[in-house]
Amino acid sequence: MDRIERVGDALPDPVFIFLGCIALLVAGSVIAATVGWSAINPVTGEMLRAESLLSRENLAKLLVDMPETMTKFPPLGLVLVVMLGAAVAERSGLFGALLGDAIRKLPKTILSPAVFVIGVMSHHAADAAYVVLIPMAALIYAEAGRHPLAGVAVAYAGISGAFAGNIIPGQFDVLILGITAPAAQLIDPAFVMNPLGNWWFTLAIGTLFTPIAWWVTDRVVEPRLGPWTREDTAAAAPDLVLEEIGAAQKRGLRRAGVAALVVVGLFAALTLWPHFAPLVDAEATGPSRMTPFYQSLIAAFMLLFLASGWAYGSATGSVKSHRDIVAMMAEGMRGMAPYLVLAFFAAHFVAMFAWSKLGPVMAVHGAEALRGVGLPKPLLLIALLIMSSFMDLLIGSASAKWSAMAPIVVPMLMLLGISPEMTTAAYRMGDSIFNIVTPLASNFPLVLIISQKWRPRFGVGSMVALMLPYTIGFAIAGMTLVLAWVGLQLPVGPGAPGVYAPPAAASMP
């Protein structure tokens, strides 16, 4: 772990990693164009030729279209729209109250699975889950006479170790599938991003990982920690108390629930109202009829968070006027500043990769090579999962890694009959496995500090040892799930099959 930490610390900032990738891409495009590297798109029959990024046309496109390249980065608009609402829900106190209210009502007999499930659900609360849920989980374990570090472990496992899973889709689904869409369009220009494209798979992860986390916590982690008494806690920790939710917070939660039902009802009406359903494509057939509804979910998430956060804040006093709502949105956008900087360089890498035509050419030749090897589809996805896992030890950002990988692996696996949604699901599973044992994860230091309030000499090695059993269990279960999913050809989400049939191939007798 010390060696991994030294290697990770030596890596540059992700922005400069993308700059290095762009430099390599430019050099590769020049070489490929010079030697006349090409391939035939088996879907459209189009001749694909590598183009130099230093050509007159591409240099002009880079400099003239730079603002447009940034603003057309697919995940950017999706994430910013959703975060406008999520910022209100977080800063009004709604996310914290929901987590706190849920954890206080947990029956002691099912403490571990319940905390884990809340951790999985808290992915919608973004980083607020680390700040709110993990300290509360430690407190509730201590009040139940159990070791508080076991509470830290199971909450951290739910939030970060099971990051690929969820019960209800949220903003991360929009972000990661938004990166998948332009990669898929390199092969199939008609491909449309489905925000629910991973729902069945993420739901399965949340369901499968819960008993694993329960068993690991109660049978492996907590026995290894040994008995705990309050004397073991740091002497300077009298502030660790579990406060009750007051009448105002309870009233706020009720109002937030009503507001959420109104938003859900509105979108249900726009989808199901007879003879008036703007979110249904009446001219399409099959699952594609629901494409407008899937695309509207970005707006739905934003309005859901905005309405429920406003309703909660108006009851508790955290929102006194509409100006507070605007201020919360602005504060949320300020928090997105690091992402905007990264998005600028990621957008140009993705766009330049498309301009060079290297992605589809590499995908065609790579698919032909893999087809010649005859490696089964499940093993291809397991290889992607493992690669994603080990890259997570060095680069913490899931979206940054996927922005670099998707233009290559998504088209290549499409040509081998694996859908973009299934490829994305396998990547997400791999990205989650090492989240809880790498010190390079952005929230690892925060969880370590929380743990040290209960055991002052708790170090990095102790944290890795605490979380490693979850990583092993999740890795085995995740690989098994991917193998089963592909083997049974299950849909990855509503209207998102696990297999991909190229239009040209589908029309062949």
N, C-alpha and C positions, 0 to 999 in steps of 0.2 A: 504493500500500500504506500510506503514511503517513496518507492521508485515511481509508482503511478502518479503520486502527487507532484514529484519533481518534474516529471515529463509534462504534466498538465500545466504547471506553473510556467514552464518554458514556452508554451504555445502563445502566439499572439492573440490579440482580441479578435473575436469572430469577424469584425469588419475587415481586418487585415487578412484574415484567412480567405475571405471572399475576394479581396484584391489580388491575392496570390493565385486563386483559382481563375480569375479573369485574365491574368497575365499568361498562365498556362494555356487557357482557352484560345487566346489570340495567337500564341505561337503554334498551337495544334491546328488551328484553322488555316494558317498560312501554309503549313506543311501539307495538310490534307488537300487543299485546293491546288497546290503546286503539282502533286502527284496524280491529281484527277480522281480522288476517292469518290465513289458513288455507289448507289444501290437503287433497287426498284421497290417502291412501296407496294407490298402485296395487297393492300386494301384498295388503293386508288389506281394502281398501275403507273403512278407518276415516277419519273426518273429523278432521284434525289442526288444532288451533287454538293459536295462540301464547298463552302464559300469562305474566302478570306475575310476576316474582320478588318483587315487593313485596306480593303478595296475602297474605291472612291465612294460607292453607294453606301457601304456600311459605316464608313467614317462619318459621312454626312448624316446618316440616320442617328448615329450615336450622339453627335453634338447638337443637331437641330431638334431631335425628339426627346432630349434628356428629361424635360419636365413631364412629357406624356408617358415616357417609359416608367417613371416613378409612379405617377397617378394610376396607371393601368396595371400595376402589380396586383394580381388577382386577390391575394389575401388582405391587402391593405384596406380597401374600402369596407370589406366584410368585418374585419376586426374593429376598425374605428367606429362603425355604426353600432355594433353590439356593445362596445365598451362605453358608448354614451349612456346607455341604460344601466350597464353593470356598475358604472361609477356612482350613480345615484343610489343603487341598492346597497353598495358597499359603504359609502360615506354617510348614508342616513342611519346606519347601524342595523339594517335589516339582515344582512348575511350573518353578522355576529350574533344577533338575537335568535335567529333560526338555529344556528349551530348550538348555542348555549341552551336554548329551550329543549332541543332534542336530547342533548347529552344528560341533562338533569333528570329526565323522565325514564332513563334506561333501567330496566329490571336487572338486578345484580347477577342473576343466573345466566343472562345472555349478554353480559357486558362486552366481551371481546368482539363477537360478531356484529353487535349493534354499533359499536364505535367504528369498526372497520367499514360498515355500510355507510355510515354518516361521512366517513372520510372519502369514500368513493363519490358520494353525492356532492361533496363540497368542492368538487372540481369546478363547479359553476362559480364558486366564490373566489377563484384564482388564489392569489397569495394570502388573502384574508384567512384562508383555512389554516395555514401554518401558524398564524399569529393567534387565532382564536381557539381552534379545535384542539391542537396538541397540548397547550397548557391546561385546558379544561379536562382533557382525557386523563392527564396525570393526576389532577385534583380529584376527579371522581373515583379513580382507582385507589388513591390514598384514603378517601372517605369510606370506601368499601373494605378497607383493611388489606388491600392488595398492593403490590409494588408499583409505585407511580411510573417507573421507567417502562413497565410493561404497557401502561396506557400510552406513553410516548411512542413506543414501538408500533403498536397496532394502529394508532392514528396515523403515524408517518407512513406505514405500509399502505394504508387505504388511500391517503392523499397522493403519494408519490410513487410507491411501488406498483400500485394498480392504476396508474395514470391512463393506461389504454382502455380501462373499463369505465362504464357509467350506466346508470339506470335510465336517465333521460339525456338526450343529446344537448350539447351546449356550444359555447363559443369556440372551443378548441376543435370540435368537429368541423365547424365552418372554416377555421383557419387551415387545418391540415388538408382537408379535401379541396379547399381553394387552391392549394399548391399542386395537388394532384391533377386538377382539371387541365391547365395549360400543357402539362406533360403528356396527358392522354391525347390532347388535340394535335400533338405532333404527328400522330398516326391517324387519328380519327377526328377531323375538324368538327364533326357534328356532336362530339361528346359534350354533355352538359353536366356540371357539378350538381350532385344531389347531397344536400346537407345531412340527410338521414342515411347516407350510403354505408355507414359502419354500425348502425344502431343495433342490429341483431347480434353482431359480433361483440360490441362493447357491453351489451347486456349480458351475454354469456360469460364474459370475463368477470363482471361484477358478481354473477351468481356462482361461478366455479371457484373463484378465489376466496369467497367468504368462508366456507368451511376449512379451507387450507389455512387462512390467517387465524381462524379460531383455534385450530389444533396446534399450530406453531406457537401461538401466544401462550396458551394454557399448558401445553405439554413440553415445550422446548425452552422458550425464552424466559418465562417467569420462574420455572424451577431453577434455571441456571443463575438467575439474579439472586435467588435465595430469599429468606424472610426479610421483611422491611419493617422498621419502626420509625416513629417520627424523630427519634434521636439521630437517625442516619441522615436526615435532611440538613442542608446547610443552615448554620445558625442564623444567617442573615436572610431568611426566607419567610418572615412572618406575613409578607404581603401576598403569599400564595393562599388565597381564600376563594371559595366558590360563591359569588354573589348571586342572589336570587333576582329573577326578572320581576320588575315591579308592575304595577297596574297599568302604567302608561305603555310599557313595552308589550304587555299582553293585548291591550287595546290596539296597539299598532300592528301586531301580528294578525289580529282579526281583520283589520282594515286592509292589510296587504293581501290576505287571502281572498277577500271580496274583489279587490282590484285585479288579482291574477285571474279569477274566474271570469271577470268581464272581458279581459283580453282574450282568453281562451275561447269564450263564447263568440266573440267578434270574428275570430278567424274560422271557427267552426261554421258560423253562418255564411261567411264569404266562400266557404268550400262546399257546403251541403245544401244551401238554399235552392229549392227547385226553380229552374228556369232563370236563376240569377246566381251564378257561381263564378265570379271573376278569377278565382284561384284554381279553376279547372279548365283544361284545354279541351273544349267540346269537339274539336276537329281531330284530335288524336285518338289512338286506340291503346288499350292495355294500360300498363303502369305509366306510360308517358303522359297520360291524361293529367296526372298529378304533378307534373313538372312545375307549373306555376306555384303550386302550394309549397313544394320543397324550396323553391327559390325565395318564397316570401318568408321563410322561417327566420332569415336574418333580421328582417323587420319585426317579426313576432318576438324574438328573443329581446330585442332592444326595447320594444314597448312593454313587454312583460316585466323586465327589470325596472324600467322607468316608472311604470304605474304603481307597482307594488312598493318600490322604494319611496316614492312620493307619498303614498298612502301611509306607510309606516312612519315616515319622518314627520308628517303633519300631526300624527297622534302623539308622538313622543317629544316633539318640540325641536328635533334636529332640523326640520324644514319649517321655517316660519313664513316664507313667501316664495314666489316663483324665482326670485333672485338667488335664493339658496340652491335651487335646482340647477340654474345656469352655472353657478360657482362650482358645484360638485362635478358637473360635466367638464368644465374647464380644468379642474384639478385632475380629473381622470385622464384628460388628453395630455396634461403635463407629464403624468406618469408613463405615457406611451412614448415619450421622447426617445429613450434608448432604442425602442423598437423601430421608430421612424428612421433613425440613423442606419440601423442594420437593414431595414427594408430598402433603402435607396440602393445599397450595394447588391443586395440579393436580387432586387428587381432588374438591375443591369446585367447581372450574371445570367439570370433566366432568359432575359430578352436576347442577349448576345449569343447565348447557346442556341436559341431558336434561329437567329439570323445566320449562324454559321452552317446550319443544316447537319451539324455533327451528330445531334441527338438521334434523329430517325435513321441516319446511315449506320451509326454504331448499333442501334437497336436491331436493325434488319440483319446485319452481319453477326451480331451476338446471338440473336434468336436462331439463325441458321447453324451456328456452331453448337449451341446448346441442344438443338434438335438432333444434330449429328451424334452428340454424346448420349442422348436418350435418357437424360436425367428426369425422373418423374417430377411432375408439377409440385407436389408437396415438398420435395427436397429442395426445389428452387426457392420456395418461400421460406423454408427453414434456414437456408443459406443467407437470405436477405435479413431474416430475424437476427441471426447471430452477428452479421456484419453491423447491423444497427445497434445491437447491444454493446459491442466492444467500442464502437465509435462514441457511445454515450459516456465512456470513461474519460474521454478527452474533450468532447464538445457537449456542453450541457443543453444547448437550445435545440429542442425537437424540430422547430420550424426551420431553423438554419440548416440543420443536417438534411432535412427532407427537401429543401429548396435546391440543394446541390445534388442529391441522389435521384430525385424524381424524374428529371428529364432523361435519365438513362434507363433506370430500372422499370419505370411504368410502361414506356413504349415497348421495351424488349419483352416483358412478360405478357403484354397484350398480344404480341405476335405469336406467343406460345399458348394462347388461349386462357390467360388469367386476367380477370377484370381489374381495372384500375382500383376499384374499391377493395378488392381482396388483397392486392399488393399493398395498399395503404394500411389495411388492417394488420398485415404481417409486420410492416415497418413499425407501427405504433406499439405492437406487442413487444418487439425487440427493444424499442426505445425506453420502455418502462422498467425493464428487468433490473438494471444496475443503478437506477435513479437514487436508491436509498443507501447505497454503499460507496458511492464516489464522493470524496470530499470536494470535488469540483462542481457538484450541483449547487445551484445558486442559493438554495435554502438549507443546505447541509449545516453551515455554521450556525444558523438560527436555531435549528433543532438541537445542535450540540450545546448551545448556551442554555436552552430550556432544560436540557437533561442535567446540566451542571448545577442547577438550582436544587436538584434532589440528591445528586451525588457529586460533590465539589471536584473530585479528582477524575471525573469521567472525561476521557480523552477521545481523540479521533479513532484510535484502535478499538477502544471500547464500543464506540458507536458502530463501527463496521461489524464487529463481532455480534452486537445486538441485532443488527438488521440482516446479516448474512443468511440466516435460516429462511427468512421470507423470500430473499432473492432466489435461493435454490428451489424452493417450492414453487414460486411463480414461474421460474424458467422452465421447469419440467412440465407444469400444467399448461403454460402458454404454447410450448412446442406441440404438445399433444393436441391442444385445441385447434391449432392451425392445420395439423395433419388430418384431423377428423373433419374439419370444415371443408377442406379441399377434396378429401376422399369422398365425402358424401355430396359434394357439389351443392352446398347449402347457400341460400342468398345471404349476402353480407348485411343487407338492410332492405327496407321497403323499396321495391323497384331497382334493386342493386344486386344482380346475380353475381355469384362467385366466379363464373366463367365468362370469357369474352369470345364472341363469334364475330370475326371481321366480316363486314357486309359482303365483300367479294366472295369470301369463303362460304358465307351463309347462302348465297344464291347459286352455288355450284351443286349439280345433282349428286 
